């Protein structure tokens, strides 16, 4: 018989092996693995009972919570496809992604219900259900009275649709199968010196679970080991330390901004003394933050690199077991990385030793291309072009140099300049605009907009900021807006982005 590849089997196995151990702590709500598994079963049954069929999409506009965990694994166990969306998205952004994915159901919480209703008002095919509402409880109650028919999920079944900024500026849905998600978790679990996760661990889940890092490399990894998950919806430097102390957290999957913030809290060293493992991803960890954390807290951070398209981890310093500032370590066992001359050619000749090249990735954790038809995935030999430029140092460790694509990485989220330019450009008072990313210690990169006003028209920074706030999620809104007289252009009349820093500096 074919083994069941469903990612929700991680929970099923932990419920069999550790039924009475605590699986999830969410403020005052505590679920054991057996209780969590039963709720996931009930949710899966309830969704099927509502007439949802295998392969249909269920979207979520949810913050981190125990209910998020139940819903995510329940969707997967029912043979459906999860489409987690960022709760910060505006109604127009949500409407686009719901229409694109063809989601039949949108799960929301109190905070996102108004936006969700506005987004789906014109989409008859998508029903909105609020966590804790009557329809939500009905799904669980109906499902709890049914027995889920045992179904085997093949490795290549679609599990997850995650929208990521596309080169056109329009988000594209990366298709991740159960097999790809499980492969990445199993690769990470094979790292044992130090162990990436242990059954005895208490894992802090504060990274947003609508993002692949929090969803698979934190939640999926913890579930696979039967570790205890402490769920926090947002990061607060002081509050998070209290939670870490209270619940005896032993591993933290974090982002650079968290580590920087903890260095400013006087009691942080004492509060974090019981944590055995700190990891960082989502955006580059500045060596300065690495050094400051080591000096202030007395512990080092293991850094990794990944992408939505690779489920997500490609490389980490956990492979060698030696944290190294500025490096993302070595490829995971089972992941191959090639550095290819960035000539834009298809010949794919490898970069000279020590030279930077575009990172090509191959392995069982690579996605199946973009929704719905699988375009933009791996080539015939299985290689996926990351668009990121890197080099191997003398020790064989990877260093990310630059991104060939123009994507701006804000706290680990892809922001595509074109999308913001289109929004600002639609203002009557704007003649021209260019958006670039500039280094930012807190978020990795910050969005900067250089705006030229129509001659004779008054345009203020506040006008542009207010216009963006209505049309773009907060993390996409420019944190720096400058009204400038003109932009540099190339011979063909295009804005010469390469010269913007030269003309306007790097602030």
Buried (B, 14 or more C-beta within 10 A) or exposed (E): EEEBBBBBBBBBBBBEEBBEBBBBBBEEEEBBBBBBBBBBBBBBBBBBBBEBEEEBBBBBBBBBBBBBBBBBBBBBBBBBBBBBBBBBBBBBBBBBBBBBBBBBBBBBBEEBBEBBBBBBEEBEEBBBBBBEBEEBEBBBEBBBEBEBEEEEBEBEBBBBBBBBBBEEBBBBBBBBBBBBBBBBBBBBBEBEEEBBBBBEBBBBBBBBBBBBBBBBBBBBBBBBBBBBBBBBBEBEBBEBBEBBBEBEBBBBBBBBBBBBBBBEBEEBBEBBEEBBBBBBBBBBBBEEBBEBBBEBBEBBBBBBBBBBBBBBBBBBBBBBEBBBBBBBBBBBEBBEBBBBBBEEEEEBEEBEEEEBBBBBBBBBBBBBBBBEEEEBBBEEEBBBBBBBBBBBEEEEBBBBEEBBBBBBBBBBBBBBBBBBBBBBEEBEBBBBBBBBBBEBEEBBBBBBBBBBBEEEEEBEBEBBBEBBEEBBBEBBBBBBBEBBEEBBEEEEEEBBBEEBEEEBEEE
